[in-house]
Amino acid sequence: MARGLKRLGERYPQVPATALGSLRNGLRWLVVGGAVLLVLERLGVSAQVLWTALTGFAAVAAIAFFAVWSVLSNLFCALLIFTLAPFRLGDSVEIIESADKPGVKGRVLAINLFYTTLEDQGSDSPGALVQVPNSLFFQKAVRRWRNGTFPTSRNYEI
């Protein structure tokens, strides 16, 4: 098996080495899984019982994954905010909802794992603190001002 994958890599050099490594690992786990199933069958465990247990575990894992999806999404977006730095502490940001509705705008005070805290600079309640889920920054368009203040007019010079 390893020799065959090595020949495949030599014959087709455009195939990345990481893809061949992943294929090798996948085949290895397939062989080990098959061997475990054969041993369990030899010990008297029914294939139907194993299949029922496997599908039950997969269903519970899928439900648990969807239950924590929003939490994982915010954690991953926080990681992206920390590494890509689309905005920083002290910047002023505006999340644009749509053309006819004003969005949330404020100065960035804190960036946590789940929320980014903004000091509201909107017209309704200036000075209030707004916690915006981190995933929202990657779902909507965001305007950013580096100096921490919003421009007073919409007349921009080009």
Secondary structure as a PSIPRED ss2 file (coil, helix, strand):
# PSIPRED VFORMAT (PSIPRED V4.0)

   1 M C   1.000  0.000  0.000
   2 A H   0.000  1.000  0.000
   3 R H   0.000  1.000  0.000
   4 G H   0.000  1.000  0.000
   5 L H   0.000  1.000  0.000
   6 K H   0.000  1.000  0.000
   7 R H   0.000  1.000  0.000
   8 L H   0.000  1.000  0.000
   9 G H   0.000  1.000  0.000
  10 E H   0.000  1.000  0.000
  11 R H   0.000  1.000  0.000
  12 Y C   1.000  0.000  0.000
  13 P C   1.000  0.000  0.000
  14 Q C   1.000  0.000  0.000
  15 V C   1.000  0.000  0.000
  16 P C   1.000  0.000  0.000
  17 A H   0.000  1.000  0.000
  18 T H   0.000  1.000  0.000
  19 A H   0.000  1.000  0.000
  20 L H   0.000  1.000  0.000
  21 G H   0.000  1.000  0.000
  22 S H   0.000  1.000  0.000
  23 L H   0.000  1.000  0.000
  24 R H   0.000  1.000  0.000
  25 N H   0.000  1.000  0.000
  26 G H   0.000  1.000  0.000
  27 L H   0.000  1.000  0.000
  28 R H   0.000  1.000  0.000
  29 W H   0.000  1.000  0.000
  30 L H   0.000  1.000  0.000
  31 V H   0.000  1.000  0.000
  32 V H   0.000  1.000  0.000
  33 G H   0.000  1.000  0.000
  34 G H   0.000  1.000  0.000
  35 A H   0.000  1.000  0.000
  36 V H   0.000  1.000  0.000
  37 L H   0.000  1.000  0.000
  38 L H   0.000  1.000  0.000
  39 V H   0.000  1.000  0.000
  40 L H   0.000  1.000  0.000
  41 E H   0.000  1.000  0.000
  42 R H   0.000  1.000  0.000
  43 L C   1.000  0.000  0.000
  44 G C   1.000  0.000  0.000
  45 V C   1.000  0.000  0.000
  46 S C   1.000  0.000  0.000
  47 A H   0.000  1.000  0.000
  48 Q H   0.000  1.000  0.000
  49 V H   0.000  1.000  0.000
  50 L H   0.000  1.000  0.000
  51 W H   0.000  1.000  0.000
  52 T H   0.000  1.000  0.000
  53 A H   0.000  1.000  0.000
  54 L H   0.000  1.000  0.000
  55 T H   0.000  1.000  0.000
  56 G H   0.000  1.000  0.000
  57 F H   0.000  1.000  0.000
  58 A H   0.000  1.000  0.000
  59 A H   0.000  1.000  0.000
  60 V H   0.000  1.000  0.000
  61 A H   0.000  1.000  0.000
  62 A H   0.000  1.000  0.000
  63 I H   0.000  1.000  0.000
  64 A H   0.000  1.000  0.000
  65 F H   0.000  1.000  0.000
  66 F H   0.000  1.000  0.000
  67 A H   0.000  1.000  0.000
  68 V C   1.000  0.000  0.000
  69 W H   0.000  1.000  0.000
  70 S H   0.000  1.000  0.000
  71 V H   0.000  1.000  0.000
  72 L H   0.000  1.000  0.000
  73 S H   0.000  1.000  0.000
  74 N H   0.000  1.000  0.000
  75 L H   0.000  1.000  0.000
  76 F H   0.000  1.000  0.000
  77 C H   0.000  1.000  0.000
  78 A H   0.000  1.000  0.000
  79 L H   0.000  1.000  0.000
  80 L H   0.000  1.000  0.000
  81 I H   0.000  1.000  0.000
  82 F H   0.000  1.000  0.000
  83 T H   0.000  1.000  0.000
  84 L H   0.000  1.000  0.000
  85 A C   1.000  0.000  0.000
  86 P C   1.000  0.000  0.000
  87 F C   1.000  0.000  0.000
  88 R C   1.000  0.000  0.000
  89 L C   1.000  0.000  0.000
  90 G C   1.000  0.000  0.000
  91 D C   1.000  0.000  0.000
  92 S E   0.000  0.000  1.000
  93 V E   0.000  0.000  1.000
  94 E E   0.000  0.000  1.000
  95 I E   0.000  0.000  1.000
  96 I E   0.000  0.000  1.000
  97 E C   1.000  0.000  0.000
  98 S C   1.000  0.000  0.000
  99 A C   1.000  0.000  0.000
 100 D C   1.000  0.000  0.000
 101 K C   1.000  0.000  0.000
 102 P C   1.000  0.000  0.000
 103 G C   1.000  0.000  0.000
 104 V E   0.000  0.000  1.000
 105 K E   0.000  0.000  1.000
 106 G E   0.000  0.000  1.000
 107 R E   0.000  0.000  1.000
 108 V E   0.000  0.000  1.000
 109 L E   0.000  0.000  1.000
 110 A E   0.000  0.000  1.000
 111 I E   0.000  0.000  1.000
 112 N C   1.000  0.000  0.000
 113 L C   1.000  0.000  0.000
 114 F C   1.000  0.000  0.000
 115 Y E   0.000  0.000  1.000
 116 T E   0.000  0.000  1.000
 117 T E   0.000  0.000  1.000
 118 L E   0.000  0.000  1.000
 119 E E   0.000  0.000  1.000
 120 D E   0.000  0.000  1.000
 121 Q C   1.000  0.000  0.000
 122 G C   1.000  0.000  0.000
 123 S C   1.000  0.000  0.000
 124 D C   1.000  0.000  0.000
 125 S C   1.000  0.000  0.000
 126 P C   1.000  0.000  0.000
 127 G C   1.000  0.000  0.000
 128 A C   1.000  0.000  0.000
 129 L E   0.000  0.000  1.000
 130 V E   0.000  0.000  1.000
 131 Q E   0.000  0.000  1.000
 132 V E   0.000  0.000  1.000
 133 P E   0.000  0.000  1.000
 134 N H   0.000  1.000  0.000
 135 S H   0.000  1.000  0.000
 136 L H   0.000  1.000  0.000
 137 F H   0.000  1.000  0.000
 138 F H   0.000  1.000  0.000
 139 Q C   1.000  0.000  0.000
 140 K C   1.000  0.000  0.000
 141 A E   0.000  0.000  1.000
 142 V E   0.000  0.000  1.000
 143 R E   0.000  0.000  1.000
 144 R E   0.000  0.000  1.000
 145 W E   0.000  0.000  1.000
 146 R C   1.000  0.000  0.000
 147 N C   1.000  0.000  0.000
 148 G C   1.000  0.000  0.000
 149 T C   1.000  0.000  0.000
 150 F C   1.000  0.000  0.000
 151 P C   1.000  0.000  0.000
 152 T C   1.000  0.000  0.000
 153 S C   1.000  0.000  0.000
 154 R C   1.000  0.000  0.000
 155 N C   1.000  0.000  0.000
 156 Y C   1.000  0.000  0.000
 157 E C   1.000  0.000  0.000
 158 I C   1.000  0.000  0.000
